[in-house]
Amino acid sequence: MYNPPLYYTPTLYYTHVCVCVCGAYYLPVSDVLSPLPDSYSPQYVEAAWYSWWEKQGYFKPEYGVRLEPNPRGVFMMCIPPPNVTGSLHLGHALTNAIQDSLTRWHRMRGETTLWNPGCDHAGIATQVVVEKKLMRERGMSRHNLGRDQFIQEVWKWKNEKGDRIYHQLKKLGSSLDWDRACFTMDPKLSYAVQEAFIRLHEDGVIYRSKRLVNWSCTLNSAISDIEVDKKELTGRTLLPVPGYKDKVEFGVLVSFSYKIEGSDEEVIVATTRIETMLGDSAVAVHPADPRYQFVWLSCMERFVSLPPLGAVKITPAHDHNDYEVGNRHNLAFINILDENGLLINVPAPFLVQYTPTTSSPGTVLSHYFFTWYCTLPLLLHLCASPPSRSKDIVEPLLKPQWYVDCADMGKQAADSVREGGLKIIPDHHHKTWFNWLDNIRDWCISRQLWWGHRIPAYFVTVNDPSVKPGEDMDGHYWVSGRTEEAARDKAAKRFNVSTDKITLRQDEDVLDTWFSSGIFPFSIFGWPNETQDLSVFYPGTLLETGHDILFFWVARMVMMGLKLTGKLPFKEVYLHAVVRDAHGRKMSKSLGNVIDPLDVITGISLEGLYAQLQDSNLDPVEVEKAKQGQKSDYPTGIPECGTDALRFALCAYTSQGRDINMDVNRILGYRHFCNKLWNAVKFAMRTLGDNFVPSEKAQESVSDRWILSRLCTAVGLCNAGFQAYDFPAITTAIYNFWLYELCDVYLVRVCLHLSAAVCRQTLFTCLETGLRLLAPIMPFVGEELYQRLPRRRSQDGHPSIHVTPYPETEEVRERFKGLNFIGTLSIINHRACVMLSVICGLRWLSDYRRCVVSSSAGTVRTWTVRWSL
């Protein structure tokens, strides 16, 4: 048995020591000097390697770099920062499997490699979580505490609970440089956010305006488009709405009439929201419609190109389409709802009778104007922000907010792809990219929260009679500043008064979380300061993420990077598929198909899955529905598969296109593949013997050259796959080489030729190179088995497989240099032919053009074989 130097052994690998990883305890853990256990165990293999890698500094870009700049280049990628409140699901696991495989491949190629971790403060989600905790434990709201004390409570929660997702990422084997981990509310990143706002505001890119926003009455905040879900109703439906005792009716079209002043004529209009008639400013009709020749309305030109279908009510202050009509025709904007969704600015009869506990405000209006109603299919907009899946109805509401003018930035971002400066892979996403950026709207960045980056803008009141008072929506009366003193000086200069006549009020709102995420690729390196990390690692090499946030995050990073740094934040964007369940359904807690990757890694019983549902925020009806789904999909629970099998399966699954239908049974199949690797190495180590010494060069036989040629092909396919982000090609090449060529064919020959020294040298080459080949995707089993093998002299300086050079075709080809030899068999069953030739006896002709195989039955068949290298 080969005894490696002591520094090869992980420091946590002690016999009879209990190792805790993410709350799971593994007993006992043996070191690499002991014999391999009889079978593969994920818990045994994965228990301690990660902490050793981290302690040795293998994840840091400085490791092993002796020359600056590194002639092999720099690879930098930042993680899409997960929410501090979040927990991993299979979508996170896919992202990290791909990103970590790429990172480890580049690191093994000798490049200066940095994968930068980070976490997002998740303004809405975190505030709601802490608010619920306060109410549950102390019976208090955030308003009882006050803003400053509430923020202290949030920081306390973050320090206690916020690192959970980091521990989960480590369990997945993610080789992130944790010393560079960033939180978007850290002082360094907060300073960058403040600086970005001030610069954009001074340039006129950020401005103040009163417009319609997506308003959540439950959160009392504007929300982004990504936090708005759409629910299709086929007709009349009763739905629970926060703040209402009874379910509220939707999907009903109500018709009512407007009387024409000074006439007996009337105009009948219809709406699915009867209460909004109190905010109507106009009615639009087609000018050629004979039914409405008695009336002339100000906004009819919008419908000139349409057939005469009837009259349409216009409510500019509570409908996005009507808002545009109101702007074009200077209509009155009548706001009838407050921030809690209650009626305001309406006649007393309506105001008195409408409360949040009534079934619908339409019950009031129907007594006055009702004509008839009918059921109608409806697309309902719901709040889908993570903590608020109580399905709050999104209300279009007029609010003064801060906006980013995206026209020029959007054009630059679109042109960067058109001109080839930025490459998006796969390129079928170009259509989505161009469609969004070519039609981009200005971005509302105000959020009415306490947790987040408070907007560094101040409303100015000038205590001088010569200066008229300003209004909140008037941007002239707003100044931005790095400090209140700086803002006061700026305001005094603007209004030409002394600073003692200036009174400032800082905006209570915070910035949209996507704003800080948009500058994440350079704020993590200390921008706007010219730091060494910024000069070395920005722009980055690659952004890898899911295609579902292409324009919500990726496009904004490109826009902000170009505007604030003058550079693209990365050279390439690789977009992976979205994970669905085995039936192709979207992951949903109510369906019971949301899978925690840690449950796949360690296994979980059906009862354990049920217990997780009980701890969730689902209502009892949804819990029962989810239980049925889990019982159907996982009748005996989820078996233990291990991290390596999960990562390998996720990478193999990316061939399915835009969506991945994840079947846990297939992951289990790759766990069996890990066991095959384990047994192959265990058998090979017995074959090599305790005194085996690997040599740099040996005289191979024909069969040795054949397996080396197959290894060379696998190496070429894997490197090409990593370069093209073709992960199914990588996993297929690894799987085929190990299972079908090395184990099923070559190891059989080893059994028949145990005394051949050359055969043992070739076997060692295949094992050592094959393990390096799979190490980026299967890091734990790759390290465990690699540490059991002896070293060639040329590899003695590499204590871990993950800092060992990744195989190159030239490296393998060198072992049989000068031989014209990779074979392509012109037969249907390549594997069966080679197996038969090995077992039954193979006579090779001198020109390597034909082979004759004699079977045990005495029959003779001949195949033509063409060999080339």
Secondary structure as UniProt FT lines:
FT   HELIX           6..8
FT   TURN            11..12
FT   TURN            15..16
FT   STRAND          19..21
FT   TURN            22..23
FT   STRAND          24..26
FT   TURN            32..33
FT   HELIX           42..46
FT   HELIX           49..56
FT   TURN            57..59
FT   TURN            61..64
FT   TURN            71..72
FT   STRAND          74..78
FT   TURN            84..85
FT   HELIX           90..108
FT   TURN            109..110
FT   STRAND          112..116
FT   STRAND          118..120
FT   HELIX           123..138
FT   HELIX           142..145
FT   HELIX           147..161
FT   TURN            162..163
FT   HELIX           164..171
FT   TURN            172..173
FT   HELIX           178..180
FT   STRAND          182..183
FT   TURN            184..185
FT   HELIX           187..202
FT   TURN            203..204
FT   STRAND          206..216
FT   TURN            217..220
FT   STRAND          221..222
FT   HELIX           225..227
FT   STRAND          228..233
FT   STRAND          237..239
FT   TURN            242..243
FT   STRAND          248..250
FT   STRAND          252..259
FT   TURN            261..262
FT   STRAND          266..271
FT   HELIX           274..279
FT   STRAND          282..284
FT   TURN            287..288
FT   HELIX           290..292
FT   TURN            293..294
FT   TURN            298..299
FT   HELIX           300..303
FT   TURN            304..305
FT   STRAND          312..314
FT   TURN            316..317
FT   HELIX           320..329
FT   TURN            339..340
FT   HELIX           348..353
FT   TURN            356..357
FT   HELIX           362..369
FT   STRAND          370..375
FT   STRAND          378..383
FT   HELIX           386..388
FT   TURN            389..391
FT   STRAND          393..404
FT   HELIX           407..418
FT   TURN            419..420
FT   STRAND          423..425
FT   HELIX           427..429
FT   HELIX           430..438
FT   STRAND          443..444
FT   STRAND          446..447
FT   STRAND          457..462
FT   TURN            465..466
FT   TURN            472..473
FT   HELIX           475..477
FT   STRAND          478..480
FT   HELIX           484..495
FT   HELIX           499..501
FT   STRAND          502..506
FT   STRAND          510..511
FT   HELIX           513..518
FT   HELIX           520..523
FT   TURN            524..528
FT   HELIX           532..537
FT   STRAND          540..546
FT   HELIX           547..549
FT   HELIX           550..554
FT   HELIX           555..565
FT   STRAND          570..576
FT   STRAND          578..580
FT   TURN            582..583
FT   HELIX           589..591
FT   HELIX           597..602
FT   HELIX           606..614
FT   HELIX           620..633
FT   TURN            635..636
FT   HELIX           643..653
FT   HELIX           654..656
FT   STRAND          659..661
FT   HELIX           664..688
FT   TURN            690..691
FT   HELIX           702..724
FT   HELIX           727..735
FT   HELIX           736..746
FT   HELIX           747..752
FT   TURN            754..755
FT   HELIX           757..774
FT   TURN            775..777
FT   HELIX           779..786
FT   TURN            787..788
FT   HELIX           793..795
FT   TURN            796..797
FT   HELIX           801..803
FT   HELIX           809..813
FT   HELIX           814..816
FT   TURN            817..818
FT   STRAND          822..825
FT   HELIX           830..840
FT   STRAND          842..844
FT   TURN            846..847
FT   STRAND          850..854
FT   TURN            856..857
FT   STRAND          860..868
//
